[in-house]
Amino acid sequence: MAANWLAPTWLQRSQMVLDRTTLLSHPASSFGAYQVDSEEHELWKNVLAYPVLAAAASALVLALQLVARTRSVQRLYARITKSDVPVKVDNDLEATGASTQSASHVEQLGGPVIFTFKVLRLVCSLTLLALSVAGLFLHDADDTVDFSFDARWLVFGLIATYAYASVLAFTSVVGSSSLSRLVTRHLVFVLLFVFGVYAYRDLWPLATFTLQPVDASEGPLLWAKIGILAFAAVVIPVVIPRQYIPVDPKDPAPEVNPEQTASILSIAIYTFLDSIIWKAYKVPHLPLDELPPIADYDYAKNLVKRAFPHLDPFQVSKQRHIFWGLMTVFSREYFVLALMLILRVVATFTSPVGIYQLLQYLESDGEGAFVRPWVWIAWLFIGPVLGSVAMQYYIFHTTRMLVRTEAIITQLVFDHSLRIRMKAETAGSPSASRVTTAAQTPDNASIAELDEEDAAHGSPSRSNGSEDETVRASMISTASTAAVKKGKKGEEAKDAPAQPSTPSGNLIGRINNLVTTDLNNLVDGRDFLFLVLYAPLQVVLSVIFLYSILGWSAFVGMVAMALLFPVPGYVASLIQTVQTEKMKKTDARVQNVTETMNVIRMIKLFGWEPRVADQLAEKREEELGYIRKYKILELINGNINFVIPVVTMIATFTTYTVIMGRVLTASRVFSSMAVFDVLRDQLHMIFGLMPAMIQAKVSLDRVTEFLNKTELLDEFSEKDAASAEAIVPPQTVESDIIGIRAASFTWSNENDGSLTPGPNRRNFTLRIDDEVIFRRGRFNLIVGPTGSGKTSLLMALLGELHYIPNGPDSFVSLPRAGGVAYAAQESWVQNETIRENILFGAPYDEERYNKVIYQCALKRDLTLFEAGDMTEVGEKGLTLSGGQKARITLARAVYSKAEILLLDDVLAALDVHTSRWIVNKCFKGDLLRGRTVILVTHNVAMASPIADFVVSLGTDGRVHSQGTLSKVLAKDDKLAEELAEESEEIKKAETEVDHVDPGDEFAPTKADGKLIVAEEISEGHVSWQALRMYLSSMGGGYTLVFWFSVIAFLCLCEVLGVLETWWLGYWAQQYEDQPQEDVSVGYYLTVYNVMLIVGIVCYCTSYVIYLFGVLRASRSIHKTLVGSVLSATLRWLDKTPTSRIITRCTQDIQCIDGQLANTLGWVTELTVAMVMKFFAVVTFSPIFAIPGFIVAIVGGWCGQIYMKAQLSVKREQSNARAPVLGHFGAAIAGLTSIRAYGAQDQFRKESYRRIDRYVRAGRTFYNLNRWVSIRIEALGALFASCLAAYLVYFSNARAANTGFSLNMAVGFSSMILWWIRILNEFEVNGNSLERVQQYTVIEQEAKPTSDGIPPAYWPASGDLRVEKLSARYSADGPRVLHEISFEVKAGERVGIVGRTGSGKSSLTLSLLRLILTEGKVYYDGIATDSVNLDALRSHITIIPQVPELLSGTLRQNLDPFSMYDDAVLNDALRAAGLFSLQSETDEGRITLDSQISSGGSNLSVGQRQILALARAIVRQSKLLILDEATSAIDYETDEIIQKSLRQELGKDVTLLTIAHRLQTIMDADKILVLDAGRIAEFGSPLDLLKNEKGMLRALVDESGDKEKLYEMANASSISP
């Protein structure tokens, strides 16, 4: 085999020249072909002539490179290519040895370590030169040797080579930094070449039985030369640190990442990570700041510079798929990856080749062997280690690309998003689900809604008209062309179900998806080289190898494999179908859980916990059914993939022995088995990678489509000359004008402006026929009905809309020189502190800031937060109410120094009192004096005192009237009518008895002092409690039996697997012991097949038992968790954010169902397999028990160190990823605001900063994996090669047993890494288990008991008696009610009144036992504390201020458990007054089938209260508690609710009303006045009013409606 590597003439000539000895005698069998004509004396045929040729080639290339670096050549090149001359050119020819003042020469060359190595290499080169010269003189001195002319030239050639190397080495020491780097490359090349020649001539023969070193006659001198060469050519280049070269010389990294200066060896085996690994091992948790600094080539700004020229649609010359852009950016990396994969493929065959050669050596007792066995033993170690180095370097590169791609794509999508037009999109007409009577509808109907598909395919406007065409005509033509192209897509989208329209909702969702789901898919598909290069190459080499040892029988096996190939494909398609259905069921459960947790307070108030738990259990059962199907199909697929290579192997061996009649030897069996394993792995890999590749392709398409097809703002869209001429740019208008003249605006350039707004207003057009010029330095109002285009007018000024000029004098102008500030209607906050949200990048000015806080009514709100204005607002402002968000958005605009403020309906989310405060303190305040304010508002009455100029818009999108307020009102009767009605509502709101003044910073906080508990982060390993919960719930009541069964069947399966391998070796051994015809192939095949089938049956049994255990555990844990949360105390629910509970019930449960169950199964399987393989090795080589244990212990120790570091870094990586996505999401949601403020660069920089933090953690995390992998793979290879050495040299084992032992050892050692990896994954997934377990031991309410079931008739009446009732929110908290006693007769209507903090809400909660109570409450004669909580709460109905509704139909809301028929429900709706709010013909009429969105967000608060009242009527409770909604309800709805309460409730129904306005309760039977948790007064209204010092009398006298209230009290006392 090795003979082919030797060229005979080289051997002859070199020996003739240097030894003057005759050619060594070789056995004729091996080297008969090497007899050559000794007359040939061509010099070039001698191997020693090659180094001088290499040196000459190097010198030529070096000369060309040096010339190319001179300034004159670079100038010439720049002139030819028309590029810039590089600013800094090292004139290296002149600058040799020059050092700068800033750094010493040694520092310039990379520091003392690198310099020392360079000097050492110079010394080595000079030594080699000296030795060569000495050798020449020695030969000359030897008279007996006739030294030929050719030989002399060869020696001179070597001397010249070493002299050239010495010059290079000297230049590398004294030259400038860049020159030194250049010559070093040439030096290494030359020395390595010479070393290669000597290795071939003198080292390789040592590894053979027949060859001798060619230059042996030189004696010690030869080995000295080879040693020095090895040190200079191999050791130094591998261990010398690399010099740090900054990516941008002007901006070097402040701290250099060790990766950038690590030597080649350090990079290959990742020793540069040692320090971080040990640091992480020693501390409990390693913070991000202590991780290695980010390398400067990974800085976001440098990645952008590198990638954007190939990816950014504004920098790429022609549109192309992003895949090609990414390939261009990472071309160098992919070249390296391809090389590494090829190396890995070659290395994969080292084990089969090594085993084959060793066993052949043992079978033939070394007869005819050419290569010594120690070479193959070393091969068993070096091969896998090299393969591991190649594979790890491959992964090192791919993970580096992964993190970089995440950074680049995130930034690319972010940058492009800053250019796109934000359009409102919805899947259909909003009228179907958005109710027309909803109060406080955001002004979004005017936003052009576009089908999602259409928006995705929207293209920048390109008008094609000739010069004399008007712009409008060209716009029409473009839009119609686009419409034709998109017809089909649009039709598909129209069939989608209707959804409530939210501005730009779908677009924002899609953009967020691009950087989350799509980006994950994209990076998961990075390994496509495995499919196109690695797998095909592996298969080809496998077939070649099998053919070389088994002949054409290998092709029979391949045919068998090809025929069986479609089977796993079919099963995979079944798996996909089941997976899709499973995902649907999971989604249904997740949606149900999310909904439940969002309205958990309502569920507790109504006592629905048992029914909700049953409902969730039902959904869970459906999901588990599909999980079971999925897992069983997975088992079938796994078995097929296992069986295919086995069938291939059996077919091959049968053909080989039976048909070909050949002898099956141990060497053939065991080496081919290893190759069949390789083929099996390829099968698994192809099926595993295909779905990821397909998903990656789809995601790449989506990103490409977003970059190339999303509609851009006008300033970024392409325009031809005709349209450019027709549009008068705003700059030509006088600089201080704010306004629009003669123009139309659409939300999309696909809308040609000729369509009229239909019922769905999809193609809304804002038309300014004349002109609208806003007053500078004044307060301008924009008013008009919903959908008239008020927001659109602001957007038009900001340049967010598509501009269609009507004529040559058209313009739109918004001067930005003095700055523009914008407060969006949908308040926009970032996930930062309140202060950072207000400052928005502006410098902090304490006096101005405090004024803004005061004027925007935020002072009191800040006192409610523990951290004041340093409180983080959370994602999308989670910790803030709608009103707080609106005021922070306003405060940002007010705080900015912008001269122009555009405020979009900032008063809409505020109550009357706060609105009044904002108008008086902020709008009339000194901070807005002299600034131009344009305010869109519905609340004309509130804003009228400050209006200097008013623009009123009509529903057709045209200006109805403009001028002063009085002038506009005179023209617009409807507006005047609205103004009067609003004034009435403001007056009504001002009669509230318990409102808090927004400026009162010492207002009482909530009694329960709602605190968010910090989420527990578990450090280190999974706790035993959590693990025990899982393991025991898997076994049901029989944990030991369950686990014994699983492990026993697994052990049986693995024992059979080991025996199968041994049996094949035993079969092969029979051919050695007896004639071929006596060996019964049928017998051996039958036994093998029986073992195989029994093994598969055992495995399947174990798997199915385990699977049912997994399902049992999943069911039990979900049930426990849901039950625990549903019966949690209100206090606990208040302290715990809903999002956290939802995460436990969704993500964590999914993890337990999937990854946790899988990883635990794999850990069990691998452990059993490793133990069995280890025992198999020890059985044949007992002495290897000790090394085996050592390997296991060292491997485990490495794994332990790695896991400790990896868990830490993984946590940091997750923590660093969230802020990147958070910032991205917030920025996308606020694109309009960012563009209005002109803050794009500020956001880019922040994005860079966050991406850098993520990259720092991400790179370290992935590199840690490399560190452990390479060490453990090397350890495994060492174990296998040591065993091989022992078996060959120190044992008398037969070839079959040796092969079996080696097979087991290789299997065992390759499993160590997987075992550690999967155990680590199990630990990470175990975190979910721990989080769930924490929620099963929370504060619980009393559990239902059989004694607590009330009699069936209860409650027969609404009689209520309270005796000495006290209450507190927590066991150690203060009392909020103090020994209250009162009695209410059945059918009485009682009003509860009191100022804020008097205990009104606490009283209702204590009646329902939602907080801790002392004392007694009797409801219809039975003490409530003796009744089960669900029974008590299901017989009392509470209507909260803002009732919560479930998503689904109205029917599901009134009757969630389908207990009543439609007639009952419709009667309840009629009684509650819903039908008197709407007419039968009303298009948006609410019916039982109307869809309610989550939380009831598509209904007004008034409508929600009516539905809650209807629900109470359906429940027929005898006790009804109403928490009155005040300013949120319009006048008409309020009247209807009051009327229904008086007329429609049964005579025996007791009504308790928590009143905020006195008008509501002055006609009640009794009034309960609370003060600081005590009863101040209780009696009929008239009686209480007679008490001059009474609290009720004081409240009535303070009110503006004093007379009316007295009248009501008198009337109620007269009425029966």
Salt bridges, closest charged atoms under 4 A:
GLU40 OE1 - ARG13 NH2 3.93
GLU40 OE1 - LYS45 NZ 3.25
ASP92 OD2 - ARG69 NH2 2.28
ASP140 OD1 - ARG152 NH1 3.05
ASP146 OD2 - ARG20 NH2 3.73
ASP215 OD1 - ARG201 NH2 2.57
GLU218 OE1 - LYS225 NZ 3.26
ASP248 OD2 - LYS305 NZ 3.73
ASP251 OD2 - LYS301 NZ 2.49
GLU259 OE2 - ARG400 NH1 3.28
GLU259 OE1 - ARG1259 NH2 2.76
ASP274 OD1 - ARG1271 NH2 3.67
ASP298 OD1 - ARG404 NE 2.66
ASP298 OD2 - ARG1259 NH1 2.58
ASP312 OD2 - ARG419 NH2 2.97
GLU333 OE2 - ARG306 NH2 2.91
GLU333 OE2 - ARG404 NH1 3.14
ASP415 OD1 - ARG1244 NE 3.05
GLU425 OE1 - ARG510 NH1 3.45
ASP443 OD2 - LYS790 NZ 3.66
ASP451 OD1 - ARG762 NH2 3.86
GLU453 OE1 - LYS489 NZ 3.87
ASP518 OD2 - ARG702 NE 2.74
GLU581 OE2 - LYS584 NZ 3.34
GLU609 OE2 - LYS604 NZ 3.48
GLU609 OE2 - ARG1433 NH1 3.48
GLU621 OE1 - ARG1115 NE 2.86
GLU622 OE1 - LYS585 NZ 3.71
GLU623 OE1 - ARG589 NE 2.42
GLU623 OE1 - ARG620 NH1 2.94
ASP677 OD1 - ARG680 NH2 2.79
ASP701 OD1 - HIS321 NE2 2.58
ASP701 OD2 - LYS697 NZ 2.73
GLU705 OE2 - HIS457 NE2 2.97
GLU711 OE2 - ARG421 NH1 2.25
GLU711 OE1 - LYS423 NZ 3.17
ASP714 OD1 - ARG421 NH2 2.61
ASP714 OD1 - HIS802 ND1 2.92
GLU718 OE1 - ARG462 NE 3.22
ASP769 OD2 - ARG958 NE 2.86
GLU771 OE1 - ARG741 NE 2.88
GLU800 OE1 - ARG1235 NH2 2.68
GLU832 OE2 - ARG1250 NH2 2.33
ASP861 OD2 - ARG887 NH1 2.59
ASP869 OD2 - ARG835 NE 2.98
GLU899 OE1 - ARG776 NH2 3.25
ASP905 OD2 - HIS938 NE2 3.79
ASP926 OD2 - LYS851 NZ 2.63
GLU990 OE2 - ARG916 NH1 2.98
GLU992 OE1 - HIS913 NE2 3.99
ASP994 OD2 - LYS1400 NZ 3.24
ASP994 OD2 - HIS1556 ND1 2.70
GLU1001 OE2 - LYS859 NZ 3.69
GLU1015 OE1 - ARG1140 NE 3.47
GLU1015 OE2 - ARG1144 NH1 3.19
GLU1015 OE2 - ARG1331 NH1 3.36
GLU1072 OE1 - ARG1294 NH2 3.30
ASP1073 OD1 - ARG1294 NH2 2.60
ASP1134 OD1 - ARG601 NH1 2.50
ASP1148 OD2 - ARG1331 NE 2.91
ASP1153 OD1 - ARG620 NH2 2.70
GLU1212 OE2 - HIS285 NE2 2.89
ASP1241 OD1 - ARG1244 NH1 2.79
GLU1246 OE2 - ARG1249 NH2 2.76
GLU1246 OE2 - ARG1250 NE 2.73
GLU1323 OE2 - HIS1021 ND1 2.89
GLU1339 OE2 - LYS1135 NZ 3.58
GLU1341 OE1 - LYS604 NZ 3.05
GLU1341 OE2 - ARG1433 NH2 2.91
GLU1363 OE2 - ARG1361 NE 3.02
GLU1388 OE1 - LYS1566 NZ 3.59
GLU1414 OE2 - ARG1368 NH2 3.38
GLU1414 OE1 - ARG1375 NH2 2.93
ASP1425 OD2 - LYS1416 NZ 3.19
ASP1462 OD2 - ARG1451 NH2 2.91
ASP1467 OD1 - ARG1470 NH1 3.32
GLU1480 OE1 - ARG1485 NH1 3.75
ASP1489 OD1 - ARG1451 NH1 2.81
ASP1523 OD1 - HIS1556 NE2 3.16
GLU1524 OE2 - ARG1557 NH2 2.57
ASP1534 OD2 - LYS988 NZ 3.99
ASP1534 OD2 - ARG1557 NH2 2.72
ASP1548 OD2 - LYS1518 NZ 2.68
ASP1563 OD2 - ARG1542 NE 2.66
ASP1597 OD2 - ARG1593 NE 3.34
ASP1597 OD1 - LYS1602 NZ 3.98
GLU1598 OE2 - ARG1395 NH2 3.19
